[in-house]
Amino acid sequence: MLFRVVEKFDGLEFLRHDGVVWVNVNKPSQREMDMLGRHFPFSMLNLEDCISKVQLPKIDVYPNHIFAILHFPPNRQP
């Protein structure tokens, strides 16, 4: 397995590989964003963008991390 699940917490998945941590958030809540703000060096503006209903996908590059908001179509299987 290329990535391994490090932790699952309230709908958040933390994946780690070779020094990289990916945090997957589906339908983020303010509580989840507060938790991420306590554990990672994300700016409050980035975290607010996560809960915005009109936020466009974006990638912000910082000296010690990359912050990305990506939208994927729902997986609707018959």
trRosetta pair geometry for C-beta under 8 A, 3 or more apart (Angstrom, degrees):
i j d omega theta_ij theta_ji phi_ij phi_ji
1 4 5.9 97 106 -78 126 76
2 17 6.2 8 153 -115 71 154
3 15 4.3 15 175 -177 128 121
3 16 7.1 138 -156 59 82 29
3 17 4.8 -84 -103 -42 70 124
3 22 7.1 -32 -138 31 146 127
4 15 6.9 151 70 -149 31 74
4 16 6.5 -32 62 58 81 78
4 17 7.3 129 13 -73 71 83
5 8 6.4 0 176 -46 126 93
5 13 6.1 -67 -131 -161 101 99
5 14 7.2 97 -165 71 61 57
5 15 6.1 -47 -100 -95 47 73
6 14 4.4 -61 61 105 108 102
6 15 6.5 165 -1 -112 92 18
6 16 4.7 61 -52 -5 128 113
6 21 7.4 -39 10 -131 152 98
7 12 7.9 11 107 101 90 94
7 13 7.8 168 87 -152 51 40
7 14 4.6 17 50 40 86 121
8 11 8.0 54 -176 -56 87 5
8 12 7.0 164 -155 81 48 54
8 13 5.6 -12 -105 -102 79 67
8 14 7.6 -152 -73 19 36 77
9 12 5.1 -17 66 56 78 103
9 14 7.6 23 12 -12 102 109
9 35 7.4 -143 120 154 132 156
10 31 7.3 -82 152 111 159 116
10 32 6.2 -155 107 -90 121 97
10 35 7.6 124 49 9 136 164
11 25 7.3 66 122 -145 96 61
11 26 6.1 -111 174 56 109 89
11 27 7.3 -61 168 65 150 90
11 32 6.9 -62 70 -91 107 142
12 23 6.2 -14 -171 -169 109 93
12 24 6.9 152 -161 75 56 58
12 25 5.6 -13 -110 -95 85 77
12 32 6.0 156 -53 -149 119 116
12 35 7.6 -144 -8 92 157 134
12 36 7.7 -178 -121 -68 153 102
13 23 7.4 155 80 -156 51 44
13 24 4.3 -5 57 52 102 110
14 21 6.2 -17 -167 -167 93 103
14 22 7.5 152 -157 78 43 51
14 23 5.7 -13 -103 -103 71 73
14 24 7.9 -154 -69 20 27 75
15 21 7.1 149 78 -158 49 51
15 22 4.4 -12 60 58 104 100
15 23 7.9 -167 23 -73 72 29
15 24 7.0 46 -6 -14 109 107
16 20 7.0 161 -151 82 51 50
16 21 5.3 -16 -98 -101 80 72
16 22 7.7 -164 -72 20 34 71
17 20 5.6 -17 67 57 71 97
17 22 8.0 5 18 -3 96 106
23 36 6.6 119 156 -119 163 118
23 40 7.4 -100 -23 -38 151 156
25 28 4.5 29 155 -77 128 102
25 32 6.2 139 -138 145 122 141
25 36 7.7 -45 -67 -57 141 144
25 50 6.6 15 91 -168 149 129
28 32 5.1 -129 -154 78 79 131
28 33 5.9 77 166 -53 122 94
28 50 4.7 -14 62 147 162 110
28 51 5.3 -109 97 -81 105 76
29 32 4.8 99 54 6 76 100
29 33 7.1 -142 96 -3 42 87
29 51 7.1 57 -149 -109 15 120
30 33 5.6 -56 -148 39 34 111
30 34 6.3 39 152 -23 67 103
30 51 6.2 25 -73 -89 64 165
31 34 5.7 -51 -150 32 30 113
31 35 6.6 31 151 -18 62 104
32 35 5.6 -53 -152 35 34 113
32 36 6.5 33 151 -17 66 104
33 36 5.6 -51 -146 37 35 111
33 37 6.3 40 152 -22 65 105
33 47 4.2 123 -171 -177 111 107
33 48 7.5 103 178 -69 156 36
33 50 5.7 168 -97 68 117 131
33 51 6.0 -75 -36 -33 146 118
34 37 5.6 -55 -149 35 31 115
34 38 6.7 30 153 -20 63 104
34 47 7.9 109 -63 173 34 147
35 38 5.9 -56 -154 32 32 110
35 39 6.5 5 158 -1 66 114
36 39 6.1 -74 -144 48 31 97
36 40 5.5 -28 179 31 74 114
36 42 6.0 6 137 26 105 141
36 47 6.3 171 82 -112 116 115
37 40 7.2 -67 -106 57 18 74
37 42 6.0 -94 -100 67 61 100
37 44 6.6 39 -121 -95 135 70
37 47 5.4 -22 -65 -66 107 162
40 65 7.3 92 -178 -100 108 173
41 62 7.7 -152 106 120 114 156
41 64 6.5 36 55 81 147 123
41 65 6.4 157 63 9 103 136
42 46 4.9 -114 -177 78 100 129
42 47 5.5 108 122 -52 126 96
42 65 7.7 -79 -78 94 68 148
42 67 6.1 113 -125 -103 96 131
43 46 4.7 99 60 3 82 100
43 47 7.2 -153 96 -2 46 85
43 67 7.9 -82 24 -35 88 168
44 47 5.6 -55 -148 40 38 111
44 48 6.2 41 152 -22 68 103
45 48 5.7 -51 -146 36 32 112
45 49 6.5 40 151 -25 63 102
46 49 5.5 -51 -154 29 34 116
46 50 7.1 43 147 -29 62 96
46 60 6.5 -114 -99 37 120 147
46 67 4.9 -39 -149 171 146 157
47 50 5.6 -41 -160 17 40 118
47 51 7.6 17 154 -3 63 100
48 51 6.4 -68 -159 42 38 96
48 52 6.6 53 145 -41 69 101
49 52 5.4 -43 -148 13 39 121
49 55 4.7 114 -174 -122 80 143
49 58 7.2 -49 167 41 151 132
49 69 6.0 -110 130 -47 114 153
50 55 7.4 -50 -82 29 14 168
50 69 6.4 -157 -97 -104 64 116
52 55 4.0 105 79 -39 114 103
55 58 7.4 -85 172 2 98 112
55 69 5.9 -45 134 142 127 160
56 69 7.8 111 102 92 39 122
57 68 7.8 6 -172 -178 84 81
57 69 5.6 -158 -137 100 48 78
57 70 5.4 42 -135 -116 114 42
57 71 5.4 -117 -67 8 103 90
58 68 7.1 -164 95 -144 50 50
58 69 5.2 29 42 41 77 101
59 66 6.5 -8 -169 -179 95 104
59 67 7.3 156 -156 85 45 51
59 68 4.6 -4 -106 -105 78 89
59 69 8.0 -149 -68 29 46 58
60 66 7.2 162 83 -162 50 55
60 67 4.5 -7 58 60 101 102
60 68 7.6 -166 25 -72 62 45
61 66 5.4 -17 -110 -112 65 84
62 65 5.2 8 62 59 113 68
62 66 7.0 -172 28 -85 74 34
62 67 6.8 47 -7 -8 113 100
